Amino acid sequence: MTQSPAPLPPPKRRRHLREAASLTQAQVAERMGVTGETVHAWESGRTTPRGRRREAYAKLLASLTKADMVTNTQEAAPPPQVTVCLTKKPNPRRAVSAPTPTPPTPTPITSAPITSAPIASTTRTPTTRTPATPAPASTPGPVAVAAHGPVPASETEPTPLTPLTPAQAFDALYAFCAPALVRQTYLLSGRRELARESVEQAFQLAWRRWPEVAVDRDPAGWVRAAAYEYALSPWHRFRPRYRHPEPPPADASDRALLDVLLTLPAPYRRTLLLYDGVGLDLPETAAETEASTPAAANRLLNAREAVAARLPELADPTALHRRLAELASAERLRAAKPTTVRAGSERRARFWTRAAIAFTVAIIGATALTVRTAPTRYEPPVPPGETVQGIPPRSAPGTLSDAELNLRAKLRSGILHGPQRLIPLAE
């Protein structure tokens, strides 16, 4: 008889319990023996723990639930009236729900543990700011008294937060992901200009599809996948500006590592960068590369073997991660401003919209001209010629008979002599 899995609260409740206990995702990940990204995936609902990790996670949440109930009970009790003397009017701050990004630890697929941090915290999904829940009106609280009298209630209460506009949310996502994403695409393609162009194209696509990206569980992963696909496109080799290689890095060790990365097949290079560089888990790496988990593990092992064969000092995954971070940080790659990216996306959208309208108008004009010039009645085609029966064929002239020859001679002799000769006369 199988045992039913331990029940878990909803994803939003898991995050609330962790924040109520003043715990970060890194602390929960350390207790559970997983990475911070795995805890983030559990709290966002993308994945669910299984087996022993599910039981341990359920026990941890149960203990946090009890602590949260005790805290709520204590807060529900009316506190004593306290008079506080303030020398300055309190300045309420906005409540930001996004925790401080912590470097996750990638899950090992071999016997050797991998304890490394990502190149940059681009895998973290920027959470939406939510306004703080105001306290009930019936709950008594401390009375704030200023130096010269009581402070009005409107000044002590926190002001409600206004929701972010789409442009502000896009700018926040761009500022969070773009700088590190440019460095990642540089390791993926080995070209500085292509790295910047890939990130701009990915964010322009994200701005055109912002209603879809804004509700995605992992907007940063959505943009990263789009940038990687553009950077690895095989059509760049036909562009004149990308036919010749760019200047390599100045450091010899950086050049050697970049050469090794560029010799790997594109799927192997992408898997190695996501797992050992960014710090994703193996299932997340497989999902982003559109491969099964065993296939992703095989690609990762082959990529590590290829790197270790040419650079033996990078056989350790920790050393490989450190060198990838150093190589990415050695190049001064700067992304464009978010306003420039949004303007470029809108300009491109207007261009294709106008092109579609012009093409539609051309089709309508051609159709109207065809309808106007087309015949209104049926005209049968002219049939091919046929032989008419009953009429003798016209014979061609043959040789002259004796009578005809005599007549011709007579006419020729008569016209040359005598007054009957035809000559022009002047009158």
C-alpha positions in Angstrom: 0.0 0.0 0.0 1.5 3.3 -1.1 1.8 6.2 1.3 0.1 9.4 0.3 2.4 12.4 -0.1 2.6 15.0 2.6 0.2 17.9 2.0 1.7 21.3 1.1 0.1 24.7 1.3 -0.4 26.8 -1.9 2.7 28.4 -3.4 1.7 31.9 -2.2 1.2 30.6 1.3 4.7 29.0 1.3 6.3 32.3 0.5 4.2 34.1 3.1 5.2 31.7 5.8 8.9 32.0 4.9 8.8 35.8 4.9 6.8 35.9 8.1 9.6 33.9 9.8 12.2 36.3 8.4 13.9 33.6 6.4 15.5 34.0 3.0 15.4 31.5 0.2 19.0 30.7 0.7 18.4 29.8 4.4 15.5 27.6 3.5 17.6 26.0 0.7 20.4 25.3 3.2 18.0 23.6 5.5 16.5 21.5 2.7 19.8 20.7 1.0 18.8 22.3 -2.3 19.6 25.4 -4.2 17.9 28.8 -3.8 16.5 28.5 -7.3 14.8 25.3 -6.3 13.1 27.0 -3.4 12.1 29.8 -5.7 10.5 27.3 -8.1 8.6 25.7 -5.2 7.3 29.1 -4.0 6.3 30.1 -7.6 4.5 26.8 -8.3 6.7 25.8 -11.2 7.9 22.6 -9.5 6.8 20.6 -6.5 9.2 18.6 -4.2 8.9 14.8 -4.1 9.9 12.0 -1.8 11.9 12.9 1.3 12.3 16.5 0.3 8.6 16.9 0.2 8.2 15.5 3.7 11.0 17.7 5.1 9.5 20.7 3.3 6.1 20.0 4.7 7.4 19.7 8.2 9.3 23.0 7.9 6.1 24.7 6.6 4.1 23.2 9.4 6.5 24.6 12.0 6.4 28.0 10.3 2.6 27.8 10.3 2.5 27.2 14.0 4.9 30.1 14.6 2.8 32.3 12.3 -0.4 31.4 14.3 1.3 32.3 17.6 2.5 35.6 16.2 -0.9 36.4 14.9 -2.5 35.6 18.3 0.0 37.9 20.0 -0.7 40.7 17.5 -4.5 40.3 18.0 -4.2 41.0 21.7 -4.6 44.7 22.5 -1.2 46.1 23.3 -0.8 48.6 26.1 -1.1 52.3 25.3 2.4 53.7 24.8 3.3 57.3 24.4 6.3 57.8 22.1 8.1 61.1 21.9 9.3 61.6 18.4 11.7 64.3 17.3 10.9 63.8 13.6 7.8 62.8 11.8 7.9 59.2 10.8 8.7 58.4 7.2 6.8 55.2 6.1 8.7 53.2 3.5 7.3 51.1 0.7 7.1 47.4 1.3 9.0 45.6 -1.3 8.1 41.9 -1.5 11.1 40.9 -3.6 13.8 39.4 -1.4 17.5 40.0 -1.8 18.8 37.7 -4.6 21.0 35.1 -3.2 23.5 33.0 -5.2 22.0 29.5 -5.7 23.9 26.3 -5.6 23.5 24.0 -8.7 22.3 20.5 -8.1 25.2 18.0 -8.7 24.7 15.3 -11.3 27.8 13.4 -10.4 29.3 12.2 -7.2 31.4 15.4 -6.8 29.3 18.2 -5.2 29.1 21.5 -7.0 29.1 24.5 -4.8 29.1 27.5 -7.0 27.1 30.6 -7.6 25.8 31.8 -10.9 27.5 34.5 -13.0 24.8 36.9 -12.1 21.4 36.6 -10.6 19.5 36.7 -13.8 17.6 33.5 -13.1 15.6 35.1 -10.3 12.2 36.3 -11.3 11.6 39.9 -10.3 8.5 39.7 -8.2 5.7 42.3 -8.4 5.5 44.8 -5.7 2.5 44.4 -3.5 1.1 47.0 -1.2 1.4 46.3 2.5 -1.8 45.0 4.1 -3.2 47.8 6.4 -4.0 46.9 9.9 -7.7 46.6 10.9 -9.4 49.7 12.2 -10.5 48.0 15.4 -7.0 47.0 16.4 -5.6 49.5 18.9 -2.0 50.6 18.4 0.6 52.9 19.9 -0.2 56.6 19.9 2.5 58.6 18.2 3.1 62.0 19.9 5.4 64.6 18.3 7.4 67.1 20.1 4.8 69.8 19.7 1.6 67.8 19.8 -0.1 64.7 18.4 0.6 63.7 14.8 -2.5 63.4 12.6 -3.6 59.9 11.8 -3.2 60.5 8.1 0.5 61.2 8.5 1.2 58.1 10.5 -0.6 55.6 8.3 1.4 54.2 5.4 0.4 55.5 2.0 -1.0 52.9 -0.5 1.3 51.9 -3.3 0.4 52.7 -6.8 0.7 49.8 -9.3 3.5 49.9 -11.8 2.8 50.9 -15.3 3.9 48.4 -18.1 6.8 50.7 -19.0 8.0 50.8 -15.4 7.7 47.0 -15.0 9.6 46.5 -18.2 12.3 48.9 -17.2 12.7 47.1 -13.8 13.0 43.7 -15.6 15.5 45.1 -18.1 17.7 46.7 -15.3 17.5 43.4 -13.4 18.5 41.0 -16.3 20.1 42.9 -19.2 23.7 43.6 -17.8 24.3 39.9 -16.8 22.5 38.6 -19.9 24.8 40.5 -22.2 27.8 38.8 -20.6 26.1 35.4 -20.8 25.4 35.7 -24.5 29.0 36.8 -25.1 30.2 33.5 -23.6 27.6 31.8 -25.9 28.5 33.5 -29.1 32.0 34.9 -28.6 31.0 38.2 -30.2 30.5 41.4 -28.3 28.2 43.2 -30.8 26.1 40.0 -31.3 25.7 39.7 -27.6 24.3 43.2 -27.3 22.1 42.8 -30.3 20.7 39.5 -29.0 19.7 41.0 -25.7 18.1 44.0 -27.4 16.2 41.8 -29.8 15.0 39.6 -26.9 13.8 42.5 -24.9 12.2 44.1 -27.9 10.3 40.9 -28.5 9.4 40.9 -24.8 8.0 44.4 -25.0 5.9 43.6 -28.1 4.5 40.6 -26.2 4.4 42.2 -22.8 0.9 41.0 -21.8 2.2 37.5 -22.2 5.6 38.1 -20.6 4.2 40.0 -17.6 2.1 37.1 -16.4 4.8 34.5 -17.1 6.1 32.6 -14.0 9.7 33.4 -15.0 10.0 36.5 -17.1 13.8 36.5 -16.8 13.9 32.9 -18.1 11.6 33.9 -21.0 13.9 36.7 -22.1 17.0 34.6 -21.5 15.6 31.8 -23.8 14.8 34.4 -26.5 18.3 35.9 -26.3 20.0 32.5 -26.4 18.0 31.5 -29.5 18.9 34.7 -31.3 22.6 34.4 -30.4 22.8 30.8 -31.6 21.0 31.4 -34.9 23.0 29.9 -37.8 21.9 32.6 -40.1 24.4 35.1 -38.6 27.2 33.5 -40.6 25.8 35.0 -43.8 25.8 38.5 -42.5 28.8 40.6 -43.7 29.5 42.1 -40.3 29.8 38.6 -38.7 31.9 36.8 -41.3 35.2 37.8 -39.7 36.0 36.9 -36.1 36.3 39.7 -33.5 39.5 40.4 -31.5 39.9 37.8 -28.8 40.3 38.6 -25.1 43.6 40.1 -24.0 44.4 37.4 -21.4 45.8 34.1 -22.7 43.8 32.0 -20.3 40.6 33.8 -21.2 41.3 33.2 -24.9 41.9 29.5 -24.3 38.6 29.1 -22.4 36.7 31.0 -25.0 38.2 29.0 -27.8 37.2 25.8 -26.0 33.6 27.0 -25.5 33.2 28.0 -29.1 34.4 24.6 -30.3 31.6 22.9 -28.4 28.3 22.2 -30.2 25.7 24.8 -29.6 23.4 22.6 -27.4 26.4 21.5 -25.3 27.6 25.0 -24.9 24.2 26.3 -23.9 23.7 23.4 -21.3 27.1 24.0 -19.8 26.5 27.8 -19.5 23.1 27.3 -17.9 24.2 24.7 -15.4 27.7 25.7 -14.5 27.5 29.4 -15.3 24.0 30.6 -14.5 23.4 28.0 -11.8 20.1 26.4 -12.9 19.1 22.9 -11.7 19.3 20.0 -14.1 15.5 19.8 -14.7 15.3 23.6 -15.4 18.3 23.4 -17.7 16.6 20.5 -19.6 13.3 22.5 -19.9 15.0 25.6 -21.2 17.1 23.7 -23.7 13.9 21.7 -24.8 15.5 18.4 -24.0 14.9 15.5 -21.6 16.7 15.4 -18.3 18.9 12.5 -19.3 19.8 14.2 -22.5 20.7 17.4 -20.7 22.9 15.4 -18.2 24.7 13.7 -21.1 25.3 17.0 -22.8 26.7 18.5 -19.6 29.0 15.6 -19.0 30.3 15.6 -22.6 30.9 19.4 -22.4 32.8 19.1 -19.1 35.0 16.3 -20.6 35.8 18.4 -23.6 36.7 21.4 -21.5 38.8 19.2 -19.1 40.6 17.6 -22.0 42.0 20.9 -23.2 42.1 22.7 -19.9 42.8 20.1 -17.1 42.8 22.8 -14.4 39.0 23.3 -15.1 38.0 19.7 -14.4 36.5 20.8 -11.1 33.0 22.3 -11.6 33.7 24.9 -9.0 36.9 26.1 -10.8 35.0 26.0 -14.1 32.2 28.2 -12.7 34.8 30.7 -11.3 36.6 30.9 -14.6 33.3 31.4 -16.5 32.4 34.3 -14.2 35.9 35.8 -14.6 35.7 35.5 -18.4 32.3 37.1 -18.5 33.3 40.0 -16.2 36.6 40.7 -18.0 34.8 42.3 -21.0 33.2 45.6 -20.5 29.8 44.9 -22.1 27.1 47.5 -21.6 23.5 47.1 -22.5 21.5 49.9 -24.1 19.0 52.0 -22.1 15.5 50.5 -21.6 13.9 53.6 -23.2 16.0 53.0 -26.3 15.0 49.3 -26.4 11.3 50.2 -26.0 11.5 52.8 -28.7 13.2 50.4 -31.1 10.5 47.8 -30.4 7.7 50.2 -31.0 9.4 51.5 -34.2 9.8 48.0 -35.5 6.2 47.2 -34.7 5.1 50.3 -36.6 7.2 49.4 -39.6 5.8 45.9 -39.8 2.2 47.2 -39.3 2.6 49.6 -42.1 4.2 47.0 -44.3 1.2 44.7 -43.6 -1.2 47.5 -44.4 0.6 48.4 -47.6 0.7 44.7 -48.7 -3.1 44.4 -48.0 -3.8 47.5 -49.9 -1.8 46.2 -52.9 -3.7 43.0 -52.9 -7.0 44.8 -52.7 -6.0 47.1 -55.6 -4.9 44.2 -57.8 -8.1 42.4 -57.1 -10.2 45.5 -57.9 -8.2 46.0 -61.2 -8.8 42.4 -62.2 -12.5 42.7 -61.5 -12.7 45.9 -63.5 -10.8 44.7 -66.5 -12.2 41.2 -66.7 -14.8 40.4 -69.5 -18.4 40.4 -68.5 -19.6 37.8 -71.0 -18.3 34.5 -72.4 -16.4 34.8 -75.6 -15.7 31.4 -77.2 -12.2 30.9 -78.5 -11.5 30.9 -82.3 -11.3 27.4 -83.6 -8.3 26.3 -85.7 -8.7 26.3 -89.5 -10.2 23.4 -91.4 -10.0 22.2 -95.1 -13.1 23.2 -97.1 -14.4 20.4 -99.3 -15.8 20.8 -102.9 -13.5 23.6 -104.2 -10.6 22.6 -106.4 -7.3 23.7 -105.2 -5.7 26.7 -106.9 -3.0 25.4 -109.2 0.3 27.2 -109.5 1.5 28.6 -112.9 3.3 26.0 -115.0 5.3 26.1 -118.3 3.8 28.2 -121.2 2.3 26.4 -124.2 3.2 27.0 -127.8 0.4 29.5 -128.4 1.3 31.4 -125.3 4.9 31.5 -126.4 3.9 32.9 -129.8 1.6 35.5 -128.3 4.4 36.6 -126.0 6.8 36.9 -128.9 4.2 38.9 -130.9 3.6 41.3 -128.1 7.2 41.9 -127.5 8.0 42.5 -131.1 5.0 44.7 -131.6 5.7 47.1 -128.8 9.3 47.7 -129.7 8.6 49.0 -133.3 6.1 51.4 -134.8 4.3 54.5 -133.7 2.3 52.5 -131.2 5.3 52.5 -128.9 4.4 53.7 -125.5 6.6 56.6 -124.7 5.9 59.7 -122.7 5.0 62.7 -124.8 5.6 66.3 -123.8 2.5 68.5 -124.4 
